[in-house]
Amino acid sequence: MITDFYSRLKKLFTDSSLQSKLVWIYFLLIILPLGFFTFYAVHQLSALVKKQTLASVHKAFDNTADAVEGELGRLGSVLDILTMDQIVYQVSSQEHSDYSYTRRLADSTQLATTFEHLRLLSGVSSIRMYVKNDYLYSNQQHDIIPVSEVEDSGWYRSLDGSLSSFWFYPGDFSDQPEKEQNWFSAMRVIYNPSNIHEPLAILRADTRASRLEQLIRQPGSTENGIYLLLRENEVLLSSSDTYSAQLVSSCISQYTGDIPGQWESLTLEGQGCYALCSPLPQPGWRMAVLLPYGEVYRPSHTLRLEMMLVVCIVGLLSYGIALAISRSTLSRLSRLNQTMQAVEQGDVAIRITPEGKDEIGQLMGSFSRMMERIDSLMDEKVAYGREIKNLELKALQAQINPHFLYNSLDLISCTAIVHNVPEITRMVSALARFYKLSLSRGREVISIEDELQHARLYIQIQNMRFEDRIHVEWDIEEKVKDCQIIKIVLQPLIENAIIHGIFEKPERSGTLSVSAGCREDGIRIIVRDDGVGMDAAALHANFDPTPPGDITQTKGGYGIRNINDRLHLAYGAPYGLFCESIPGSHTTVTIFIPVIRPRPDSDGPAGNLS
C-alpha cells in the first residue's frame, strides 16, 4: 500500500512540468521551515508566557498574603500586649468586697484609655474585654462588657478553655446583631494567675472584614486570578463574584500541597486551573489563589492566531514569488534549448544573449562563449593563459609583507615626530615592537625574556589607550630570562586579566603582578590581578583540559584553553595552566613549564631539561 502510494507520488512528480516542480519546491522550502519555526516559536513563547504569568501572579499573591497576614497579625499582637497588662487582671479578678467604687471607675477608665491608645497605635478596628463580674464599669464602658450578654452566642460556646488565641470570621457571628457580623476577630481567655483553670475574662481584638476584602481585591492582584482567604477548605473571603463559595471550596479541597510553593493543576467547574496555597500563622487558616488556564494561555492563543495568519500571508506571497521566478527561469531555459537545437542542426553562427547572473544566465553565457571558442581555439588558450597569469599576480599582490608593515609604522612614527606628537610615536613604536615579537622570525619557541617583553609592550599599549589605569608589579628572577617557552602564552593571560578582571570592576582600574621563578621541578610564571574574579563555572570553561579527541574552540585563536592545550602538547601532562580565583577578590593564574635552556651555539631550544 505504502509502496504503491510512493510510486504514484513519484510518477506524478516526474511527469509534472518543470514549472510545477519549481513552484512546489520553492513553496515547500519556504512553508516547511517557516511552519516548523512557527510551531517551535509558539511552543517556546507559550511556555515563556506561562512561566512569566505564573511568576507574576505568584509575586502578587505573596504580597497579598503578607498584607493579610500582617492585618491579622496585628490582632494577635494586641492580645499579646494586653495579656501582659496588670490592669487587665486587676479589673477582671477583683471581688466586690475588695474593690471600692472609686477604684473600679479609675481602673475601668484607665483600661478604656489603654484600649483606645493601643487601637490607634496598632490600627485595629476595636478592642473589647468580656468580664464575668457585674461591676458598674462593665455597664458604663462600651469596650468592657459583661459575659452575660454573649453567653448564648455560638462563638462564646466554641471557646474550649485553651490558652491559645481563637480566630473568627464574620460568618461565626451570624447569630449576633447585624452590626456584629462584619468583623474578623482574635480572642483570648484570661485565667486567674492563682488558679489557671478559672477563666476571668475574654480579650477580643477586631478588624473590619472590608479591610481584608480590600486587600485581596486590590488593583493588580486580582487581574488574572481568584484570591481566597480560607479556614481549612471553607472560603472566608473571595476576590471573585463569578464562582460560588461552595464551588471554590470543592475545587481547593483537591489541593495537596505536596511541594510547598509549587503550583498544582485543579479542576474548577469542569475547567482546568492552577492553584497555590500559603499557610497563615492562624491555625487552619491559609491564603490561596486560583488561576484558570484561560488566563494563563490567552496571550498564547492570540499569538498562535497571529503567527498562523503570518504563515498564511507568507505562504501566499511565496507562492506568487515562486510562480514568477519559475516563469522567468523557464523562459530562459526554453530559449537556450531552442538555440542548442539550432546548433545541432548546423547553425554554428547563432548566439544567445545572456540574461541574469544566476546559474541559468551563466549557462547561457557559457554556451555563447563555447560557440565562440569553437572558431578560435588557440585564441581561447592564449586568453586562458593570460587569465591564469593575472590571477597569480593578484595572489602575489595580496600577500602581506611584514617589512612593509614595519616601514609603514616607521613612517608614521617619523611623521609624528615631525609634527611633535610624542604619544603617537610611543604608540607606534610599541606596536611595531609588539608585532615584531609576535612574528619572532617564524620561530615557535622564544626566550622568556622575549615573552615578557611582548607582554610589557601589550600592557604599555593598553595603558596608552586607557590612561594608565593598569598598575603592574614585576618580579622576575634573572636565571629564568634565557629559558625557552612557546610564544604568545603570557600576553593572552594578561589580556584576559585586564579585560575580564580589572576592567569589569566599577572603577575600571587595578593592579597586575607578574612574577617568574625557577624551582627544582620547573619554572612558574604567575599572573595575579585584583579584578572581579571567576566563579566555578568560568574556571571549568576556561581551564579544564580539552577532552581527548575534541577540538578546542576558541575566539581569536589564543583562548585560555588553547594555551593550556598548547602547553600540554609541548611539555606533557604535568605542565600547563593552573588557576585559583575568588569572585569579587582576585584571580591568580600559574604557568608551569620545564626548565629548557638554549644551546650555546643555537638560537633554538636545547631540547633537554635542566
N, C-alpha and C positions, 0 to 999 in steps of 0.2 A: 504493500500500500504506500509506504513512505518512498520506496524506490520509484514507483510509478509517478508519484506526485513530483518527485525531484526531476525525473526525466521530462515530464511535461513542462515544468518550470524552466528547465534548461533549454528545451526546444523553443519555447515561447521567447526567451531572451535572445537565443541565437537567430531566430527568424525575424525579430523586430528590426525596424530600421535603425540606422546608426544615430539618427536624431533622437529617437525614442530612448535608446540606450543612454545617450549623453544626458538627456533631460532627467531621467530617473537616477542616474549616477550622481549628477550634481545635486539633485533634490535630496537624495538619501544622505549624501555626505554632509549636508547642512542640517537636515532634520534629525538624523540619528544622534550626532554629538550634542546638538542643541537640546534634544529631548532628554538625553541622559544627564546633561548638565542641569537642566531644569529640575528633573526629578531629584538629583543629588542636592541641588541648592535648596529646593523646597524642604527636603527632608532635614538638612542641616539647619536651615533657618527656623523650621518648626521646633526642632529641639532647642535651639537657642532662645526662641521666643518663650517656649515653655519654661526654660530654666530661669530666664530673666523675670518672667511674670511671677513664678513661684517665689523667687528670691525677693522681689519687691513686696509681694503680699506677706511673706514671712517677716520682713523687716517691719512693715506697718502693723502686723499682728503682735510682734514683740513689743512695739511701742504702746499699743493699746493695752496689752496685758500688763505691762509695767504701770501704766496710768491707773488701771482698775485696781491692781494690787496696792498701789500707793494710796488710793482713795479708801480702800477697805482697811489698809494697814494703819491709817490714822485713827480709826475707831479702836483697834486693839491697843494702840499706843496710849490713847486717852484712858482706857480702862487700866492699863498697867500703871499709869501715873496715879490715878485715883485710888488704886488698891494699896498704894504705899502711903496715902494721906491719913494721918492720925485722926483728923476731924471726922472722916467718914465713919470710922469705927466708934468714935465718941457719940456721934449723932444717932447711930443705929443701935447702940448697945446700952445706953444709959436707962436706968429704971426711973419711974416717976418719983420715987422717994428720994433718990439721989440727984435728981436733975431739977433744978429750980426753973421757974418760968422764964426768968430773965436770961439764964444761961441757954435755955432752949432757943429763945429768939436770937440771941447773939450767935450761937453756933449755926443755926439754920441760915442766918443772914450771911455769915462767913462762908458756909458751904455753897450757898447760891452764888456768891461772888466768885468763888473758885471755879464753879461750873462755867460761869459766863466768861471769865478770863481764858480758861482752857479752851472753851468753844471758839473764841475769837482767834486764839493763837494757833490752834490745830486746824481750823477750817471745817470742823464737823458741824452738822446742822443743829443738833440738840444733844444735851446730856441730862439724864434723869436718874433718880435713885428711888427705888421702891422699898419702903421700910415697914416693919411689922408693928412697931409701937405707934399708937394713935395719938401722937403729940399734936400740939397746936400748929407747929410749923409744917407738919405734913398735910395740913389742910389749907394753910395760907400760902405756901410756896408752890408754884406750878411745876417746879422741877424736883420736888421732894414729895412723893406720892405714897399713900397707904397701899400696902399689898392687897388689902381687901377689895380694892377697886378692880384688880386684874386676876383675882384668884380663879375666876371661871373661864378665863381666856385659854385658848389652845396653846399659845406659846408658853404660858406660865406652867401649864401641866407638863410640857415637854422637858422642863428643866429637871434633870435627874440627880442633882446634888454633886455633879462633878466640879472639880476645881478649875477646869479649863473654861475657855470662853465659848459661848454659844452664838451662832450666827443665824440670822433670819432675813428673809426677803419679803417683799410686800404680800405675797400670797400666804405667808404664815400668819398674817394679821387680818384674814378675811372675815373673822368673827368680831372684829373691832369696828368702831365708828369709821366712817369714810375717811376722815382726816388722818386716821392712824394707819391707813393702808398704803401709804406712799413712802415707806421707809425701808432702807437696808440697815439692820441693827446688829450690834455686837453687845452681848450681855454676859455678866459675870456675877456669880453668887458670892456674897461676902459672909464669911463664917466668923463665929466668935473665937478670938485667939485663945481663950481659955478652954474652949470645947469645940474642936474643929468639926464636929458633927452637928453643931447648932447654927443654922443659917440666920443671919441678922438682916440682910438687905440684898437687893439686886441692883447692880450698876448697869446703866444702859446708855450707849452712845449710838446716835442715828446719823445717817446721811440720806439725802433725798434720792429716790430712785431716778429722778430726772437727771441728776448729775452723772450717774453711771451710764444711763442710757445715752446721754450726750457724748460720753467718752467713746462708746462703741459705735456711735453714728457720726463721729467727727469726719469732716471732709477729707478725702484721700484714703481713708482706711476702709471704707465700705464700697468703694467703686467697683471692685471686682469680686468681692467675697461676702459671705454672711458671717458676721461675728456674733458669738454666743457667749453668755455667762451661764455656766452650768453648776448644778449641785447633783453629783453623781451623773445621771443622764437626764435629769429634769432641767428644762430650759427656764432660766430665771429672767434673762433679757435676751433679745434678738435684734440685730440691726436690720432685719428684713421683714417686711409685711407680706411677702409673697407666699411664704410657706408657713403652715401652721406649726405650733409648738409641738404637737404630737408627732407630726411627720418628721420634723427636725430631730426630735428626741429618738425616734425609731432609727433614723439614719446614724446619729452619733453613737448609738449603742453598738454599732458594728466596729467602732474604733478599738483597736487592740493595744496600741502604744508599745509594740514590741521593740521599736527603735526610737528612743526619745529624740524629739526634734526633727523627725522624718515625716514626710507626707505619706498618707495612706489613701488608697482608692476605695471609695464607698459608693453606695447607690442611694440617690435621693430622688424619690418619685419616678423611679424607673430610669433615671438618667445618672450617668457617672459623674463623680465629683471627687476632688481631692480634699482631705481633711487633715487638720493639725491641731493638737491639743497641748495646753501648757498648764500644769497644776498651780494652784494658788496656795498660799500658806493656810487658808481656812480649810479645815478638814472636809474632804469630799468636794470642795469647790475647784473649778478649773475654767480656763478660757479656751474657746475653740473657734476655728474658722473653717467654713465650708466653701470651696471654690469649684463651681460647676465647670465641667470640661469645656462647655461653650465659651466661657470667659477666658480660658487659657488658650484655646485653639482658634478663636475668632480671627485674630490677626493672621494666623497661618492660612486659614481658609481664604481670606481676602487676598493674601499674597499668592496662593495657589491659582486662584482665578486670574489674577493679573499676569502671572507667568504663563498660563495656558493661552491667554489672549495674545501675549507677545509671541509665543511659539507659532500660533496660527498666522499672525501677521507676517512673521519672518518666513514661514513656510510658503505663503502666497507670493511674497516678494522673491524668494529664492527660486520658486517655480518659474516666475516670469523671467528672472535673470537667466536661469538655466536655458529656457527656451530661446531667448535672444542670443546667448552665447553659442548654443548648438547650431542655430541657423547661420550665424556668421562663420562658424568653423566649417560647417558642411559646404557652404557656398564656395569657399576657397579650395576645399578638397575636391569638389566637383570640377572646378576649373583646372586644377592640377591634373586630375585624371584625364580630362579631355586633351590636355596638351601632351601628356605622355602617350596617349593613343595616337595622336598625330605624328609624334616622333617614331612610334612603332611602325607607322605606315610609310615612313621615309622622309618626312618633312623635318630635316635636322636644322633648318634655319629658324624654326619657330621658337619664340621665347615667351616667358611669362613674367609679369611684373610682380615682385614680392609685395605682400600686404601684411603688415604687422611684424612684430618682433618675437612672437612666440614660436613654438616648435614648427607649426604649420608654415608660418612665414619664413622660418629658416629653411624648411624643406623646399619651399618654392624658390628661395634664393639659391639653395644648393643645386637644385635641378637646373636653374638657369646658368649657374657658373659651370656646372658639369658639361652642359652643351657647348659653352664657350671653350672649355679646355679640350674638347674633342678636336677643335680646329687648330689649336696651338699647344700641344702637349709640352714641347720644350719650353715655351714661354712660361707655362704654368710652373715647371720645375724651377726655372730661374726665380720666379716670383716667390715660390715656396722657400727656396734657399735664402732669399733676401729677408723674408719674414722671420726665419729662424735666427739670422744674424741680428735683426732688430730686437728680438726677444732676449737674446743673450746679452746684448748691450744694455737693455733695460735692467736685466738682472744684476749686471755688474754695477750699474749706476745706483741700484737700490741698496747695495751693501754699505754698512756703516763703518767708517774709518775712524778708529779711536784717536789717531793722531789729528784728524780734522777736528774732533771734539775738543782735544786739548788746546789746539791752536786757536779755536774759536773762543774758548774760555780765557786764554791768554789775551786775545784781542779785546774781549770785554773788560778784562782787568786793567789793561793799559788805558783803554778809553775812560774807565772810572777814575784812574789816577790823574789823567789829563784834566778831567772835569772836577777833580777834588771831591770824589765821593768814596771815602775810605771804607764805608760799610759794604759797598758793592765789591770793592777789591777783596776785603776779607772773606766775604761770602763766596765769591768766585774761586778764590784761592783754595778755600776749604773744600768746595765742591769738586774742584779739579783733583786735589789730592785724594778725596774720598773715592772718586770713580777710578783713579789710578790704582789705589789699593784694592778696590773691588775686582778689577781685571787681573791684577797681580801677574801680568805677563803670561796668563793662561795656566798658572800653577794652581793646583787644588789644595796644596799644603803650604802654609806660610809660618813665619815665626809668631810667637805670642806677642812680641813687641809690635809687629805689624798689625796683628789683630786688635791690640789695644789702641794703636794709633788710629785705626779705622773707626773704632768706637768713639775715640775722643773727637775726631772730626765730625762724626754724626751729632754728638752732643753739642759741639760748637755751633753747628748749623742750626740745630733746634733752639739753642739759646739766642742766636741772632734773630730767629723767627719769632720767638715768644718772650723776648725782653728779659733774658737771663733768669727765668723762673725755675731753672733746674740747677740746684747746687750739687756738685759732685765731689766726693771724697775718694781719693785713690790710695791704695796701699798695696804696692806691687814689690815682691821680692826680686832682687836683681838676677838671681840664678835661674828664674823661670823665663826671662825675656827671650833667650835664644832657643828655648824649646819649641818644638813644632806642634801645630794644630791645624786641622782642616779649616779653611777660611769661611768667613761670614757665619760665625757661630755666636759671638758675643754681641754684635750690633743688633740683631733681631730681638735678643732678650732685653737689651737696654731700651729699644724702641717699644717693646711691649710694656716694660715697667713705666715708661713715661706716658705713653698714650692711654693705656688701660689701668694704670695705677695712680700716678701722680696727677694727671690731668683730669681724672674722674672726681678728684676732691673739689669741694666748692671753691677753694682759693686758687686752684689750678697751679700750684707750685709745691715744691717739696725737695727732699734730699735723696740723692742716689749715691750709694757707696759701692765701690768696686775694689775687690781685693783678690790677690793671687799669691798662692804659696805652694811650696813643694814639700811633700811628705814622703815617707817610705813607700807607701802604696800608690802614689801618683800625685798629680797636680790638681788642685782645686781652685777654680776661679769662681768667686762668689759675688753675685749681684743682689743687692738689697735695696728696696725702696720703701718709703713711708706712705705709700698710697692707700687705696681703699681695700686692697687685699682681694682674695678669691674664696668662694665657698667650695665645698667638696665636689659639687658637680663640675665647676670650672676646672678644678685641679684634675679631675678624671678626664675631662675632654681634652686637655692640653698636654698632660704629662704622662699619661699611661702609654706604654709602648703599643705600636700598631700590631694587631694580631697577625700571626703567620699567614701568608697568602693574601693578605689585604693590601690595598694600595692607599698610602697616606694622601688624604685630600686636604690640601692647604690653600690658603689665599695668598697670592703674591709670590709663591714659590719657596718662601723661607718661614713657614709657620713653626710653632714650638714643637709640635710632634714631628715635623720634617727634620728639625735639628736633632731631636732625640734619636730618630731612626738613623740619621747620617752618622751620629756618634757611635751607635751600636754596630753599624756596618763597618766603620773604620777601625774601631778598637775592641769590639767584643761586648758581650752582655754585662760584665761588671761595671762598665763605664757608661756614661750618659748624663742626663739631666735629673736633678732631684730638687723638689720644691717643697717649701713649708710656708704656709700663709695663714694669717689671722684676719678675717674680714674686719674692715674698719681700722686696722693697725699697720700691718706691713706684709711684704712678700719677700722671701729670700729664695733665690734660685742658685743652685750649685752646679757648675760644670766640672765633672770628674773625668780626667783623661790620664793616660800613662805618660811617663817622662820619656820623651823622644828627642834626642839632641841631633843636630845636623852633623854629617861627616865633615871633617876638616877640609877636604878637597871638593866638597859638593855643596850646592845651594839647596838641595832637597833634603828630605829626612833620611836619617841613617838607617832606619828600619829596625833598630834594636832598642830595647828598653833598658834604662839605667836606673 
